[in-house]
Amino acid sequence: MPRETFQQELDNLVAGVMDLGREVLGSLDDMVEALESGDLGAANREIGVDARYKARGTEIERDCMLLQARQAPVAKDLRLIYTVMSLTNHLVRSGTLCEHICHAVADTAGQERNEELQRTLVEMARTARDIFHEGLEIFETRDIERARELQASDDRVDLLYSEALNLIANPPADGNAGSPEWRMRAALIVHYLERIADHGVDIGALTVFLVTGERIEDAMEQYMNRGGRGG
């Protein structure tokens, strides 16, 4: 296979996974809207996307494996194919989690909610969506400096996660705890949102591996040591 043809196939792989990423990001936008306003239209649009995303993911992974078998790539080309396959997994899983959340919103429509917990869920959803979006941008631009910073952004999600679980475990005594069904679903939503944010961070880490060949942990250690030398 001529190098030009091989490069075009690599470019097509990247374009395909970025298209999938943008679709999943659109689903996350609907998820945030559904949580924020209770918009059943937004929630219902995302019910059923899991099967579509899994089918797309299978196609991308098949293309990666065929390209490996035909070309036997090495070095950075091999890292790119590995990264696309791993990124596809993160995208598909995020889409699945998004559908689960939208199911929860639709299934508890009209049920009583605790306002403080609801605000925490909405803020957590926005933050997780933004981290996922930034992870995609980092991959697209290969900006590994932002990838290192993205890990710090995930701390906000961890704080919101703890806050939400505390509100679920310790409902207010004034009777405004929300319905039992909604509280149970809220506990699941908190976990799903944390995982979506983790997927966004992992996408950034994959970009560090793609560009440098290093794991994010090793790259972070070198980065911090460089800063400590004051140079």
VMD Tcl script that draws the C-alpha trace (Angstrom):
set ca {
  {0.00 0.00 0.00}
  {1.53 3.36 -1.00}
  {2.27 5.72 1.89}
  {-0.19 8.30 0.53}
  {-3.02 5.76 0.53}
  {-2.13 4.56 4.02}
  {-2.07 8.14 5.32}
  {-5.50 8.76 3.79}
  {-6.88 5.72 5.59}
  {-5.40 6.96 8.86}
  {-6.98 10.36 8.26}
  {-10.32 8.66 7.57}
  {-10.07 6.77 10.86}
  {-9.50 10.00 12.77}
  {-12.33 11.77 10.92}
  {-14.69 8.89 11.70}
  {-13.92 8.84 15.40}
  {-14.24 12.64 15.61}
  {-17.67 12.44 13.94}
  {-18.72 9.87 16.54}
  {-17.33 12.11 19.29}
  {-19.38 15.07 18.09}
  {-22.52 12.93 18.02}
  {-21.93 11.81 21.59}
  {-21.29 15.41 22.62}
  {-24.66 16.34 21.10}
  {-26.24 13.61 23.24}
  {-24.54 15.05 26.32}
  {-26.01 18.46 25.47}
  {-29.48 16.86 25.39}
  {-28.70 15.14 28.70}
  {-27.82 18.45 30.36}
  {-30.97 20.06 28.97}
  {-33.11 17.17 30.20}
  {-31.65 17.34 33.70}
  {-31.79 21.11 33.87}
  {-35.32 21.69 32.63}
  {-36.95 18.27 32.76}
  {-37.32 18.47 28.97}
  {-38.78 15.07 28.04}
  {-38.20 15.79 24.36}
  {-34.46 16.10 24.95}
  {-34.46 12.97 27.14}
  {-36.46 10.89 24.67}
  {-34.18 11.86 21.77}
  {-31.36 9.97 23.47}
  {-33.27 6.80 24.31}
  {-32.03 4.22 21.84}
  {-28.71 5.88 20.95}
  {-26.75 3.16 22.72}
  {-27.33 0.62 19.95}
  {-26.37 3.13 17.27}
  {-23.17 4.15 19.04}
  {-22.16 0.54 19.63}
  {-22.68 -0.25 15.94}
  {-20.55 2.75 14.94}
  {-17.90 1.74 17.44}
  {-17.77 -1.77 16.03}
  {-17.28 -0.37 12.52}
  {-14.40 1.85 13.61}
  {-12.69 -0.96 15.52}
  {-13.06 -3.26 12.50}
  {-11.45 -0.64 10.25}
  {-8.58 -0.29 12.72}
  {-7.96 -4.03 12.81}
  {-8.10 -4.35 9.02}
  {-5.63 -1.51 8.59}
  {-3.26 -3.12 11.09}
  {-3.49 -6.45 9.30}
  {-2.84 -4.98 5.85}
  {-0.14 -2.46 6.72}
  {1.55 -3.71 9.92}
  {2.13 -0.13 11.12}
  {4.86 0.76 13.60}
  {5.79 3.63 15.95}
  {3.46 6.64 15.80}
  {1.15 5.15 13.17}
  {0.55 2.15 15.41}
  {-0.02 4.45 18.40}
  {-2.61 6.37 16.38}
  {-4.55 3.22 15.53}
  {-4.41 2.07 19.15}
  {-5.54 5.51 20.30}
  {-8.49 5.55 17.88}
  {-9.62 2.14 19.12}
  {-9.34 3.20 22.77}
  {-11.00 6.54 22.10}
  {-13.88 4.76 20.36}
  {-14.45 2.72 23.51}
  {-14.59 5.86 25.66}
  {-17.05 7.50 23.26}
  {-19.39 4.52 23.08}
  {-19.40 4.09 26.86}
  {-20.14 7.79 27.36}
  {-23.05 7.53 24.94}
  {-24.39 4.54 26.85}
  {-24.16 6.41 30.17}
  {-25.92 9.38 28.61}
  {-28.82 7.16 27.54}
  {-29.07 5.71 31.05}
  {-29.34 9.23 32.50}
  {-31.98 10.28 30.00}
  {-33.96 7.12 30.80}
  {-33.85 8.09 34.47}
  {-35.10 11.60 33.71}
  {-37.96 10.28 31.57}
  {-38.93 7.56 34.06}
  {-39.16 10.03 36.97}
  {-40.94 12.83 35.11}
  {-43.31 14.71 37.39}
  {-41.94 13.21 40.58}
  {-40.98 15.40 43.52}
  {-37.34 16.51 43.57}
  {-35.11 18.01 46.23}
  {-33.98 21.39 44.89}
  {-30.47 21.34 46.36}
  {-29.74 17.86 45.04}
  {-31.22 18.78 41.69}
  {-28.93 21.84 41.42}
  {-25.92 19.68 42.26}
  {-26.84 17.14 39.58}
  {-27.21 19.87 36.96}
  {-23.87 21.44 37.84}
  {-22.21 18.04 37.78}
  {-23.75 17.28 34.38}
  {-22.53 20.56 32.91}
  {-19.03 20.03 34.29}
  {-18.82 16.43 33.06}
  {-20.06 17.50 29.61}
  {-17.47 20.28 29.46}
  {-14.63 17.94 30.48}
  {-15.69 15.48 27.80}
  {-15.81 18.29 25.23}
  {-12.36 19.49 26.21}
  {-10.99 15.97 25.97}
  {-12.24 15.76 22.38}
  {-10.69 19.13 21.54}
  {-7.38 18.03 23.06}
  {-7.36 14.95 20.84}
  {-8.26 16.96 17.77}
  {-5.55 19.60 18.36}
  {-2.99 17.26 20.03}
  {-2.61 19.87 22.80}
  {-0.90 17.82 25.50}
  {-0.45 20.81 27.82}
  {-4.24 21.04 28.11}
  {-4.37 17.29 28.70}
  {-2.23 17.71 31.80}
  {-4.45 20.52 33.03}
  {-7.62 18.52 32.34}
  {-6.85 16.08 35.13}
  {-7.10 18.97 37.60}
  {-10.52 19.94 36.19}
  {-11.85 16.54 37.21}
  {-11.40 17.51 40.88}
  {-14.54 19.66 40.63}
  {-16.56 16.61 39.57}
  {-15.18 14.65 42.52}
  {-16.31 17.39 44.91}
  {-19.80 17.48 43.38}
  {-19.94 13.68 43.51}
  {-19.27 13.74 47.26}
  {-21.76 16.57 47.79}
  {-24.51 14.75 45.90}
  {-23.96 11.47 47.74}
  {-24.06 13.32 51.06}
  {-27.40 14.90 50.10}
  {-28.77 11.51 49.07}
  {-27.59 9.78 52.24}
  {-28.73 12.60 54.52}
  {-32.09 13.89 53.25}
  {-33.50 17.03 54.85}
  {-35.80 16.55 57.79}
  {-38.38 19.04 56.50}
  {-39.96 16.50 54.13}
  {-38.53 18.00 50.93}
  {-36.25 15.07 50.18}
  {-37.85 14.20 46.87}
  {-39.59 10.96 45.96}
  {-37.84 7.67 46.87}
  {-37.79 6.65 43.18}
  {-36.15 9.90 42.13}
  {-33.55 9.71 44.91}
  {-32.64 6.17 43.88}
  {-32.23 7.29 40.26}
  {-30.25 10.34 41.39}
  {-27.71 8.04 43.07}
  {-27.22 6.23 39.76}
  {-27.02 9.48 37.80}
  {-24.23 10.74 40.08}
  {-22.18 7.63 39.30}
  {-22.85 7.89 35.58}
  {-21.80 11.54 35.47}
  {-18.57 10.80 37.30}
  {-17.76 8.13 34.72}
  {-18.48 10.50 31.80}
  {-16.01 13.00 33.25}
  {-13.47 10.20 33.72}
  {-13.86 9.25 30.06}
  {-13.12 12.86 29.07}
  {-9.95 12.87 31.18}
  {-8.93 9.53 29.72}
  {-9.29 10.94 26.19}
  {-6.80 13.64 27.14}
  {-4.46 10.98 28.56}
  {-4.69 9.04 25.30}
  {-3.58 12.15 23.46}
  {-0.45 12.38 25.63}
  {0.31 8.76 24.77}
  {-0.30 9.42 21.07}
  {2.03 12.43 20.91}
  {4.79 11.32 23.29}
  {4.48 7.56 23.61}
  {4.28 8.03 27.39}
  {1.56 7.21 29.84}
  {-0.08 10.33 31.29}
  {1.30 9.46 34.76}
  {4.89 9.38 33.47}
  {4.41 12.54 31.42}
  {2.94 14.37 34.43}
  {5.90 13.36 36.60}
  {8.38 14.67 34.03}
  {6.34 17.85 33.63}
  {6.27 18.53 37.37}
  {9.98 17.80 37.74}
  {10.74 20.23 34.94}
  {8.72 22.92 36.70}
  {10.51 22.23 39.99}
  {13.87 22.98 38.42}
  {12.76 26.56 37.83}
  {14.02 26.56 34.26}
}
mol new
graphics top color blue
foreach p $ca { graphics top sphere $p radius 0.5 }
foreach p [lrange $ca 0 end-1] q [lrange $ca 1 end] { graphics top cylinder $p $q radius 0.2 }
display resetview
